Amino acid sequence: MADEIGTVVEANAAATLLLEGVVLGTSLADAVPDWLAQAHQEAVGWPLRAREGLDGEGLSSVSGFIGTQSFEAHPTRGQNGTVVWWLVDDTDRRLAEEALVAERERTGFLAEASNVLLASLNTDRCMVVTAQLAAEHLADAAVVITPARGNRLPVAHAIAGQDVIRALVDSDPSQLPGLSEALQGFPPVPSRWIDPATLPEWILPQGFTGTIGSVVITPLPGHGVPAGALVLLRSTDHEQFSESEEIFARLFAARSGAALSAARLYSEQSAITQTLMRDLLPPQLQRVHGVEFAGGYRPAEAGERVGGDFYDVHPAATSSDASLVILGDVCGKGLDAAVLTGKIRNTLQALIPMADDHERMLQLLNGALLNSHHTRFATLVMASVHRAENQVRLRLTSAGHPVPLVVRLDGSVEEVPTHGTLIGALETVEAHSVEAVLQPGETCLLYTDGFTEARGGPLGNQMFGEERLKHALSDCADMPAEAVVEHIQMIASSWVRDGSHDDMAVVAISAPRTTHLSAVNGRTRGRYTA
């Protein structure tokens, strides 16, 4: 208790124990912290301020520290202008509130970090973001190290507020205690076991000033395989890493490791997919031994690149031999159908030496499909093509496939009446080959039923049909093979618009007006699978 002029007039035993300078008759300013002495001055002056209309509220409590403890001081007005101050220790509550705020901030940071890290499936980008976030929120500087590439370590150095620097370092990770173990996915060693004086030079980021006072090394756990290690550096200007900070660093590292691992897995799978699909994507077919070839493909789904339709062009070794053209349609669409098209193409590639015997090739292909685990069947049409003087001679064989069409110079369209049974459905294949001749300016069209069965038109559900296909082809007399393919695809796309359709593949074989050979050497294999 203190009077109006700030003299201590009473103190209980708890007050004298807490405030060693509290003695009756002493000035309050000499016995209590400044925050409490200032609050007393304001409390005793309150009635005057209230009368003047400056403050209409009653006495209010204040808070402050005494030593390392925090208190709430609640004033009560006594007699003769005295004020009694009741001090309540709120240290535990304050610490709990601070811990709750810190935990909320950490949780928010982890959520934000996860979103940023998972926004990219690029490994290098994930390394940069991890180092940047760690330097800004966890330490003065951060280093991200991923598994070695040969004898070199990929490293990303970051200092708060500066650009991340990436490099490949020739160094032995065992030079830094705990790093080799972290790169292998072992639990981290406590930071107190790491002597900052033993850090190798390559760990320190360029431009880092000051002396390292504390180091944390934690693994970046991946999906079954370690994704790398995170090194946090703090200068002697700041406190050393606490145990809670080390635990939080591991939580952050777990999220970063998951993102790095996902990015690396995506990169590996993407590379594998590109390798496997390299032969499945359509090449630009050209003139071979005086015959024009062109092909086109439209998948059933806009997001797909492969499917159940395919075509191959196997150029003849010499101009006197026949090139082999194959166009097929596997039952179904999407990746499952594409797997079977790959098997069919590889089998036919092995059977090229007997390309003169279409029936034999189909019988062997049929046996290969019946002996596989696939339950799908396929249709296809084969064409042996060679130029004889100014004509292009064809021998066509269908195996359950739509008949080829030939557009003559006068615009008339003829069906080539070849027929046969499905491939992969029956033990024996029957096929009937038919010969056809193309005069200069005429074209033979091979196509899949994705064109004729495509639904669209004015009512949105009409099939395109064979008659519309023939009508579209009749406008292609004396057109180059590539122009024929583009015209057929354009008409079909206009009919379908955004409607559903199956895979659509087409190959045009044309007898050109000119007889000069293109730059193609006649031996390069053109091929397409979808």
Secondary structure, 3 states (H helix, E strand, C coil): CECCCCEECCCCHHHHHHCCCCCCCCEHHHHCCHHHHHHHHHHHCHHHHHHCCCCCCCCCCEEEEECCEEEEEEEEECHHHCEEEEEEECHHHHHHHHHHHHHHHHHHHHHHHHHHHHCCCCHHHHHHHHHHHHHHHCCCEEEEECCCECCEEEEEEEECCCCCEEEEEECCHHHCCCHHHHHCCCCCCCHHHCCHHHCCHHHCCCCCCCCEEEEEEEEECCCCCCCEEEEEEEECCCCCCCHHHHHHHHHHHHHHHHHHHHHHHHHHHHHHHHHHHCCCCCCCCCCECCEEEEEEEECCCCCCCCCCEEEEEECCCCCCCCEEEEEEEECCCCHHHHHHHHHHHHHHHHCHHHCCCHHHHHHHHHHHHHCCCCCCCEEEEEEEEEEECCEEEEEEEEECCCCCEEECCCCCEEECCCEECCECCCCCCCEEEEEEEECCCCEEEEECHHHHCCEECCCCCEECHHHHHHHHHHCCCCCCHHHHHHHHHHHHHHHHCCCCCCCEEEEEEECCCCCCCCCCCCCCCEEEEC
